[in-house]
Amino acid sequence: MSYPENVSHWRQEQLGQGTIEIPVNGVIGIRAYDLPNFHPDPADRIIVATALEGHRLLTADELILNWTGSMDRLDARE
């Protein structure tokens, strides 16, 4: 995966196209810690806990896609 040279510009473009940034707060942090039957990667835990706030997650991460928990997710590989 390659990243754009100017990440700040890329971020502004994404926000301009409707991407919504969701701040990580204490509720999300606790939910991330408490995820049942989920692998220990803290970044994936935060991503999933954030999506559980009522958002649909688009991901190609097989560990997240194969998690048995109830979450609105789409497979980005399709």
Secondary structure, DSSP 8 states (H G I E B T S, - for coil): ----S-HHHHHHHHHHTT-------HHHHHHHHH-TT--S-HHHHHHHHHHTTT--EEE--HHHHT--S---EEETT-
